[in-house]
Amino acid sequence: MVSAASELVRRPEAAEPGLAAGAALRIQNVSHGFVLNNELLPVLEDITLQAVPGEFVALLGPSGCGKSTLLRLVAGLDHPRKGRLLVDGAEISGPDPSRVVVFQDPTLFPWRTVWNNAAFGLQVRGELKQHRKRVDDVLSLVGLTNFARVYPHQLSGGMAQRASLARALVNDPRLLILDEPLGKLDSLTRLAMQGELTRLWQRRGFTVLMVTHDVEEALLLAQRVVVFSDRPARIRADLSVNLDYPRRRDDPEILRLRREALGLLGLEASW
């Protein structure tokens, strides 16, 4: 009998026809910090990192080390003090619909139905009339067709996060930026959502950059796991997870990589 854990992910397949391919991301010698009490607090130090189109990359590191700050820079919400960030060779100068962030909290508009939340980006850009079917298709993709007319307060945590993913996917992103998107879910819902997330990645072909504090989750879902040091964050290791999908938690290579990642994080005793 195949375990639920081993069904989490499968080998990436070709994206659905007509969808944009994943973006190529390049982070070059990026350093960043914030001014507190008239002093600079360094957060990121000389970060160089690349992701090829369609790649799933997870970021691990101690709380507060700067992982979410890096995601904000990639999203174009902030600008680095030093270094460059490029998507497909073009420097990131601000937010763009091709780069979409999904946060730990679903951040849905409580006064809008699930359908209208998903349609928000298209509506703002004046594209909803010609792309209404895209909203229906994406809600079907995340399993929310029967909940299209309900409001966020009527959803479970997992369903609300599906709605948040739907809102992101309606924009047909080339780079999906995930900031602990499953961190507040209960363990069973989290397992189910891990499967949803990887199936969406397989079908849509986008590039994924995901922050997680769960070492096992990173190793089961990502093709590469980048481990950061304490603040100011530096890259300590870039671990290749060269395993076929689906992956099992008890796979000897998963266990070896878990031990290595925990050691890099200074958590050897947790093994």
Short mmCIF file of the C-alpha atoms (twelve columns), coordinates in Angstrom:
data_MODEL
# 
_entry.id   MODEL 
# 
loop_
_atom_site.group_PDB 
_atom_site.id 
_atom_site.type_symbol 
_atom_site.label_atom_id 
_atom_site.label_alt_id 
_atom_site.label_comp_id 
_atom_site.label_asym_id 
_atom_site.label_seq_id 
_atom_site.Cartn_x 
_atom_site.Cartn_y 
_atom_site.Cartn_z 
_atom_site.pdbx_PDB_model_num 
ATOM 1   C CA . MET A 1   0.000   0.000  0.000   1 
ATOM 2   C CA . VAL A 2   1.396   3.426  -0.935  1 
ATOM 3   C CA . SER A 3   1.596   5.853  1.975   1 
ATOM 4   C CA . ALA A 4   -0.002  9.305  1.890   1 
ATOM 5   C CA . ALA A 5   3.435   10.846 2.345   1 
ATOM 6   C CA . SER A 6   4.773   9.195  -0.798  1 
ATOM 7   C CA . GLU A 7   1.904   10.596 -2.837  1 
ATOM 8   C CA . LEU A 8   2.879   14.192 -2.078  1 
ATOM 9   C CA . VAL A 9   4.803   14.826 -5.266  1 
ATOM 10  C CA . ARG A 10  5.524   13.361 -8.681  1 
ATOM 11  C CA . ARG A 11  8.215   14.054 -11.235 1 
ATOM 12  C CA . PRO A 12  7.490   17.387 -12.979 1 
ATOM 13  C CA . GLU A 13  5.749   16.991 -16.302 1 
ATOM 14  C CA . ALA A 14  5.435   19.365 -19.227 1 
ATOM 15  C CA . ALA A 15  3.281   22.370 -18.451 1 
ATOM 16  C CA . GLU A 16  -0.207  22.526 -19.898 1 
ATOM 17  C CA . PRO A 17  -0.241  23.848 -23.494 1 
ATOM 18  C CA . GLY A 18  -0.675  27.601 -23.814 1 
ATOM 19  C CA . LEU A 19  0.729   28.440 -20.366 1 
ATOM 20  C CA . ALA A 20  3.733   30.680 -19.852 1 
ATOM 21  C CA . ALA A 21  6.928   28.830 -18.995 1 
ATOM 22  C CA . GLY A 22  8.604   29.402 -15.669 1 
ATOM 23  C CA . ALA A 23  10.890  32.393 -15.258 1 
ATOM 24  C CA . ALA A 24  14.660  32.326 -14.845 1 
ATOM 25  C CA . LEU A 25  15.663  34.093 -11.618 1 
ATOM 26  C CA . ARG A 26  19.134  35.467 -10.895 1 
ATOM 27  C CA . ILE A 27  20.139  37.073 -7.584  1 
ATOM 28  C CA . GLN A 28  23.599  38.641 -7.822  1 
ATOM 29  C CA . ASN A 29  25.637  39.702 -4.760  1 
ATOM 30  C CA . VAL A 30  22.599  41.083 -2.947  1 
ATOM 31  C CA . SER A 31  23.030  42.734 0.452   1 
ATOM 32  C CA . HIS A 32  20.231  44.451 2.310   1 
ATOM 33  C CA . GLY A 33  19.355  45.897 5.686   1 
ATOM 34  C CA . PHE A 34  17.126  48.316 7.547   1 
ATOM 35  C CA . VAL A 35  17.816  51.502 9.496   1 
ATOM 36  C CA . LEU A 36  16.805  51.178 13.153  1 
ATOM 37  C CA . ASN A 37  17.567  53.936 15.659  1 
ATOM 38  C CA . ASN A 38  19.775  55.612 13.063  1 
ATOM 39  C CA . GLU A 39  21.871  52.470 12.657  1 
ATOM 40  C CA . LEU A 40  21.909  49.985 9.792   1 
ATOM 41  C CA . LEU A 41  20.723  46.494 10.748  1 
ATOM 42  C CA . PRO A 42  22.243  44.105 8.172   1 
ATOM 43  C CA . VAL A 43  19.776  41.412 7.071   1 
ATOM 44  C CA . LEU A 44  21.216  39.863 3.889   1 
ATOM 45  C CA . GLU A 45  24.894  39.673 3.002   1 
ATOM 46  C CA . ASP A 46  26.242  38.959 -0.488  1 
ATOM 47  C CA . ILE A 47  23.508  36.554 -1.599  1 
ATOM 48  C CA . THR A 48  24.047  34.973 -5.016  1 
ATOM 49  C CA . LEU A 49  21.429  32.473 -6.162  1 
ATOM 50  C CA . GLN A 50  19.871  31.282 -9.411  1 
ATOM 51  C CA . ALA A 51  16.774  29.305 -10.360 1 
ATOM 52  C CA . VAL A 52  16.230  27.924 -13.841 1 
ATOM 53  C CA . PRO A 53  12.781  28.065 -15.492 1 
ATOM 54  C CA . GLY A 54  10.349  25.647 -13.877 1 
ATOM 55  C CA . GLU A 55  12.606  24.852 -10.908 1 
ATOM 56  C CA . PHE A 56  11.278  24.434 -7.349  1 
ATOM 57  C CA . VAL A 57  13.700  25.980 -4.835  1 
ATOM 58  C CA . ALA A 58  13.117  26.008 -1.062  1 
ATOM 59  C CA . LEU A 59  14.831  28.382 1.385   1 
ATOM 60  C CA . LEU A 60  15.622  27.226 4.932   1 
ATOM 61  C CA . GLY A 61  17.133  29.204 7.775   1 
ATOM 62  C CA . PRO A 62  16.676  30.414 11.352  1 
ATOM 63  C CA . SER A 63  13.670  32.609 12.125  1 
ATOM 64  C CA . GLY A 64  14.376  36.245 11.409  1 
ATOM 65  C CA . CYS A 65  17.498  35.586 9.328   1 
ATOM 66  C CA . GLY A 66  16.190  37.412 6.245   1 
ATOM 67  C CA . LYS A 67  14.459  34.796 4.079   1 
ATOM 68  C CA . SER A 68  11.199  36.743 3.841   1 
ATOM 69  C CA . THR A 69  13.158  39.923 3.146   1 
ATOM 70  C CA . LEU A 70  14.733  38.177 0.167   1 
ATOM 71  C CA . LEU A 71  11.279  37.169 -1.090  1 
ATOM 72  C CA . ARG A 72  10.136  40.802 -0.884  1 
ATOM 73  C CA . LEU A 73  13.121  41.825 -2.992  1 
ATOM 74  C CA . VAL A 74  12.329  39.150 -5.583  1 
ATOM 75  C CA . ALA A 75  8.696   40.288 -5.627  1 
ATOM 76  C CA . GLY A 76  9.823   43.864 -6.260  1 
ATOM 77  C CA . LEU A 77  8.243   45.150 -3.055  1 
ATOM 78  C CA . ASP A 78  11.617  46.466 -1.826  1 
ATOM 79  C CA . HIS A 79  14.915  47.321 -3.508  1 
ATOM 80  C CA . PRO A 80  18.292  45.950 -2.389  1 
ATOM 81  C CA . ARG A 81  20.933  48.230 -0.935  1 
ATOM 82  C CA . LYS A 82  23.546  46.381 -2.970  1 
ATOM 83  C CA . GLY A 83  23.438  43.883 -5.821  1 
ATOM 84  C CA . ARG A 84  20.946  43.027 -8.534  1 
ATOM 85  C CA . LEU A 85  17.918  40.801 -8.998  1 
ATOM 86  C CA . LEU A 86  16.921  39.778 -12.516 1 
ATOM 87  C CA . VAL A 87  14.095  37.797 -14.079 1 
ATOM 88  C CA . ASP A 88  14.808  36.492 -17.563 1 
ATOM 89  C CA . GLY A 89  17.724  38.905 -17.755 1 
ATOM 90  C CA . ALA A 90  15.668  42.027 -16.916 1 
ATOM 91  C CA . GLU A 91  16.331  43.799 -13.636 1 
ATOM 92  C CA . ILE A 92  13.474  43.737 -11.121 1 
ATOM 93  C CA . SER A 93  12.314  47.317 -10.592 1 
ATOM 94  C CA . GLY A 94  8.942   46.755 -8.940  1 
ATOM 95  C CA . PRO A 95  5.995   44.347 -8.618  1 
ATOM 96  C CA . ASP A 96  4.752   42.549 -11.718 1 
ATOM 97  C CA . PRO A 97  1.792   40.175 -12.307 1 
ATOM 98  C CA . SER A 98  4.233   37.532 -13.559 1 
ATOM 99  C CA . ARG A 99  5.681   37.351 -10.025 1 
ATOM 100 C CA . VAL A 100 3.031   36.540 -7.445  1 
ATOM 101 C CA . VAL A 101 3.426   36.195 -3.676  1 
ATOM 102 C CA . VAL A 102 1.383   33.849 -1.490  1 
ATOM 103 C CA . PHE A 103 1.797   34.607 2.209   1 
ATOM 104 C CA . GLN A 104 1.342   32.477 5.327   1 
ATOM 105 C CA . ASP A 105 -2.036  34.139 5.950   1 
ATOM 106 C CA . PRO A 106 -4.488  33.898 3.038   1 
ATOM 107 C CA . THR A 107 -5.175  37.696 3.163   1 
ATOM 108 C CA . LEU A 108 -8.473  37.298 1.325   1 
ATOM 109 C CA . PHE A 109 -10.876 40.229 1.103   1 
ATOM 110 C CA . PRO A 110 -13.640 39.282 3.600   1 
ATOM 111 C CA . TRP A 111 -16.332 41.183 1.687   1 
ATOM 112 C CA . ARG A 112 -15.653 39.360 -1.591  1 
ATOM 113 C CA . THR A 113 -16.695 35.825 -2.468  1 
ATOM 114 C CA . VAL A 114 -14.101 33.201 -3.312  1 
ATOM 115 C CA . TRP A 115 -14.766 33.795 -7.014  1 
ATOM 116 C CA . ASN A 116 -14.402 37.562 -6.683  1 
ATOM 117 C CA . ASN A 117 -11.242 37.186 -4.614  1 
ATOM 118 C CA . ALA A 118 -9.734  35.014 -7.331  1 
ATOM 119 C CA . ALA A 119 -10.823 37.504 -9.997  1 
ATOM 120 C CA . PHE A 120 -9.382  40.543 -8.222  1 
ATOM 121 C CA . GLY A 121 -6.143  40.861 -10.221 1 
ATOM 122 C CA . LEU A 122 -7.928  40.567 -13.557 1 
ATOM 123 C CA . GLN A 123 -10.518 43.114 -12.436 1 
ATOM 124 C CA . VAL A 124 -7.899  45.652 -11.362 1 
ATOM 125 C CA . ARG A 125 -6.154  45.353 -14.743 1 
ATOM 126 C CA . GLY A 126 -9.436  45.646 -16.656 1 
ATOM 127 C CA . GLU A 127 -9.105  42.112 -18.063 1 
ATOM 128 C CA . LEU A 128 -11.918 40.314 -16.262 1 
ATOM 129 C CA . LYS A 129 -14.491 40.536 -19.070 1 
ATOM 130 C CA . GLN A 130 -12.324 38.624 -21.545 1 
ATOM 131 C CA . HIS A 131 -10.878 36.190 -18.995 1 
ATOM 132 C CA . ARG A 132 -13.821 35.164 -16.817 1 
ATOM 133 C CA . LYS A 133 -13.363 31.521 -17.788 1 
ATOM 134 C CA . ARG A 134 -9.829  31.620 -16.401 1 
ATOM 135 C CA . VAL A 135 -11.266 32.233 -12.919 1 
ATOM 136 C CA . ASP A 136 -13.591 29.241 -13.224 1 
ATOM 137 C CA . ASP A 137 -10.782 27.046 -14.547 1 
ATOM 138 C CA . VAL A 138 -8.407  27.905 -11.703 1 
ATOM 139 C CA . LEU A 139 -11.067 27.380 -9.027  1 
ATOM 140 C CA . SER A 140 -11.661 23.954 -10.551 1 
ATOM 141 C CA . LEU A 141 -7.915  23.311 -10.497 1 
ATOM 142 C CA . VAL A 142 -7.712  23.938 -6.729  1 
ATOM 143 C CA . GLY A 143 -10.970 22.116 -5.965  1 
ATOM 144 C CA . LEU A 144 -13.122 25.122 -5.046  1 
ATOM 145 C CA . THR A 145 -15.732 25.123 -7.801  1 
ATOM 146 C CA . ASN A 146 -18.515 24.334 -5.335  1 
ATOM 147 C CA . PHE A 147 -17.360 27.127 -3.014  1 
ATOM 148 C CA . ALA A 148 -17.082 29.910 -5.594  1 
ATOM 149 C CA . ARG A 149 -19.959 31.908 -4.086  1 
ATOM 150 C CA . VAL A 150 -19.089 31.599 -0.406  1 
ATOM 151 C CA . TYR A 151 -17.175 34.125 1.694   1 
ATOM 152 C CA . PRO A 152 -13.773 33.661 3.371   1 
ATOM 153 C CA . HIS A 153 -15.227 33.310 6.882   1 
ATOM 154 C CA . GLN A 154 -17.093 30.218 5.670   1 
ATOM 155 C CA . LEU A 155 -13.879 28.432 4.613   1 
ATOM 156 C CA . SER A 156 -11.549 26.150 6.553   1 
ATOM 157 C CA . GLY A 157 -7.896  27.136 6.792   1 
ATOM 158 C CA . GLY A 158 -6.902  24.790 3.988   1 
ATOM 159 C CA . MET A 159 -9.693  25.995 1.723   1 
ATOM 160 C CA . ALA A 160 -8.791  29.636 2.387   1 
ATOM 161 C CA . GLN A 161 -5.193  28.893 1.376   1 
ATOM 162 C CA . ARG A 162 -6.465  27.182 -1.789  1 
ATOM 163 C CA . ALA A 163 -8.433  30.345 -2.543  1 
ATOM 164 C CA . SER A 164 -5.277  32.390 -2.035  1 
ATOM 165 C CA . LEU A 165 -3.407  30.109 -4.450  1 
ATOM 166 C CA . ALA A 166 -6.243  30.456 -6.950  1 
ATOM 167 C CA . ARG A 167 -5.989  34.241 -6.795  1 
ATOM 168 C CA . ALA A 168 -2.279  33.922 -7.573  1 
ATOM 169 C CA . LEU A 169 -2.696  31.384 -10.371 1 
ATOM 170 C CA . VAL A 170 -5.381  33.367 -12.188 1 
ATOM 171 C CA . ASN A 171 -2.576  35.772 -13.110 1 
ATOM 172 C CA . ASP A 172 -0.711  32.865 -14.798 1 
ATOM 173 C CA . PRO A 173 2.492   33.654 -12.896 1 
ATOM 174 C CA . ARG A 174 5.892   32.647 -14.217 1 
ATOM 175 C CA . LEU A 175 7.407   32.876 -10.739 1 
ATOM 176 C CA . LEU A 176 5.399   31.834 -7.679  1 
ATOM 177 C CA . ILE A 177 6.842   33.246 -4.437  1 
ATOM 178 C CA . LEU A 178 5.679   31.373 -1.339  1 
ATOM 179 C CA . ASP A 179 6.304   32.761 2.154   1 
ATOM 180 C CA . GLU A 180 5.512   29.922 4.596   1 
ATOM 181 C CA . PRO A 181 2.171   29.325 2.812   1 
ATOM 182 C CA . LEU A 182 1.337   26.205 4.859   1 
ATOM 183 C CA . GLY A 183 2.813   27.259 8.185   1 
ATOM 184 C CA . LYS A 184 -0.449  27.842 10.060  1 
ATOM 185 C CA . LEU A 185 -2.297  24.736 8.876   1 
ATOM 186 C CA . ASP A 186 -2.881  21.653 11.003  1 
ATOM 187 C CA . SER A 187 -0.683  18.675 10.142  1 
ATOM 188 C CA . LEU A 188 -3.236  16.720 8.096   1 
ATOM 189 C CA . THR A 189 -4.346  19.761 6.110   1 
ATOM 190 C CA . ARG A 190 -0.694  20.652 5.578   1 
ATOM 191 C CA . LEU A 191 0.001   17.231 4.064   1 
ATOM 192 C CA . ALA A 192 -2.960  17.606 1.725   1 
ATOM 193 C CA . MET A 193 -1.896  21.114 0.709   1 
ATOM 194 C CA . GLN A 194 1.652   19.962 0.004   1 
ATOM 195 C CA . GLY A 195 0.162   17.601 -2.541  1 
ATOM 196 C CA . GLU A 196 -2.053  20.355 -3.997  1 
ATOM 197 C CA . LEU A 197 0.886   22.703 -4.309  1 
ATOM 198 C CA . THR A 198 3.161   20.271 -6.099  1 
ATOM 199 C CA . ARG A 199 0.417   19.113 -8.454  1 
ATOM 200 C CA . LEU A 200 -0.223  22.755 -9.390  1 
ATOM 201 C CA . TRP A 201 3.504   23.261 -9.982  1 
ATOM 202 C CA . GLN A 202 3.634   20.186 -12.204 1 
ATOM 203 C CA . ARG A 203 0.632   21.232 -14.256 1 
ATOM 204 C CA . ARG A 204 1.416   24.932 -14.645 1 
ATOM 205 C CA . GLY A 205 5.183   24.876 -15.177 1 
ATOM 206 C CA . PHE A 206 6.012   27.986 -13.124 1 
ATOM 207 C CA . THR A 207 9.206   28.523 -11.134 1 
ATOM 208 C CA . VAL A 208 8.772   28.299 -7.346  1 
ATOM 209 C CA . LEU A 209 10.756  30.079 -4.629  1 
ATOM 210 C CA . MET A 210 9.433   28.960 -1.231  1 
ATOM 211 C CA . VAL A 211 10.375  29.824 2.339   1 
ATOM 212 C CA . THR A 212 9.645   27.104 4.886   1 
ATOM 213 C CA . HIS A 213 10.854  26.281 8.399   1 
ATOM 214 C CA . ASP A 214 10.021  22.598 7.906   1 
ATOM 215 C CA . VAL A 215 13.160  20.734 6.797   1 
ATOM 216 C CA . GLU A 216 11.229  17.627 5.816   1 
ATOM 217 C CA . GLU A 217 8.726   19.635 3.780   1 
ATOM 218 C CA . ALA A 218 11.550  21.316 1.873   1 
ATOM 219 C CA . LEU A 219 13.189  17.981 1.059   1 
ATOM 220 C CA . LEU A 220 9.950   16.344 -0.055  1 
ATOM 221 C CA . LEU A 221 8.797   19.181 -2.301  1 
ATOM 222 C CA . ALA A 222 11.824  21.029 -3.672  1 
ATOM 223 C CA . GLN A 223 14.477  20.142 -6.199  1 
ATOM 224 C CA . ARG A 224 17.014  22.313 -4.360  1 
ATOM 225 C CA . VAL A 225 17.155  23.412 -0.723  1 
ATOM 226 C CA . VAL A 226 19.177  26.530 0.064   1 
ATOM 227 C CA . VAL A 227 20.235  26.826 3.721   1 
ATOM 228 C CA . PHE A 228 20.903  30.268 5.221   1 
ATOM 229 C CA . SER A 229 22.919  31.288 8.256   1 
ATOM 230 C CA . ASP A 230 21.756  33.510 11.105  1 
ATOM 231 C CA . ARG A 231 21.262  37.211 10.337  1 
ATOM 232 C CA . PRO A 232 22.790  38.727 8.382   1 
ATOM 233 C CA . ALA A 233 21.894  35.799 6.153   1 
ATOM 234 C CA . ARG A 234 24.554  34.181 4.037   1 
ATOM 235 C CA . ILE A 235 24.115  31.019 1.992   1 
ATOM 236 C CA . ARG A 236 25.617  28.142 3.972   1 
ATOM 237 C CA . ALA A 237 24.710  25.353 1.549   1 
ATOM 238 C CA . ASP A 238 22.780  24.654 -1.643  1 
ATOM 239 C CA . LEU A 239 21.539  21.061 -1.390  1 
ATOM 240 C CA . SER A 240 20.425  19.225 -4.507  1 
ATOM 241 C CA . VAL A 241 17.551  16.817 -3.870  1 
ATOM 242 C CA . ASN A 242 18.255  14.488 -6.767  1 
ATOM 243 C CA . LEU A 243 15.411  12.041 -6.160  1 
ATOM 244 C CA . ASP A 244 12.529  10.833 -8.260  1 
ATOM 245 C CA . TYR A 245 8.998   11.682 -7.275  1 
ATOM 246 C CA . PRO A 246 7.062   10.598 -5.327  1 
ATOM 247 C CA . ARG A 247 9.416   10.799 -2.359  1 
ATOM 248 C CA . ARG A 248 9.148   8.960  0.920   1 
ATOM 249 C CA . ARG A 249 9.981   10.335 4.336   1 
ATOM 250 C CA . ASP A 250 11.903  7.152  5.148   1 
ATOM 251 C CA . ASP A 251 14.013  7.240  1.969   1 
ATOM 252 C CA . PRO A 252 17.674  6.904  3.078   1 
ATOM 253 C CA . GLU A 253 18.683  9.922  0.977   1 
ATOM 254 C CA . ILE A 254 15.914  12.064 2.503   1 
ATOM 255 C CA . LEU A 255 17.118  11.018 5.957   1 
ATOM 256 C CA . ARG A 256 20.730  11.819 5.048   1 
ATOM 257 C CA . LEU A 257 19.805  15.249 3.654   1 
ATOM 258 C CA . ARG A 258 17.620  15.955 6.687   1 
ATOM 259 C CA . ARG A 259 20.550  15.187 8.982   1 
ATOM 260 C CA . GLU A 260 22.812  17.435 6.894   1 
ATOM 261 C CA . ALA A 261 20.314  20.319 6.820   1 
ATOM 262 C CA . LEU A 262 19.675  20.134 10.565  1 
ATOM 263 C CA . GLY A 263 23.418  20.119 11.169  1 
ATOM 264 C CA . LEU A 264 23.832  23.245 9.035   1 
ATOM 265 C CA . LEU A 265 21.080  24.889 11.096  1 
ATOM 266 C CA . GLY A 266 22.804  23.932 14.340  1 
ATOM 267 C CA . LEU A 267 20.087  21.458 15.270  1 
ATOM 268 C CA . GLU A 268 22.069  18.230 15.295  1 
ATOM 269 C CA . ALA A 269 20.389  17.224 18.561  1 
ATOM 270 C CA . SER A 270 16.998  17.298 16.850  1 
ATOM 271 C CA . TRP A 271 18.042  14.324 14.739  1 
# 
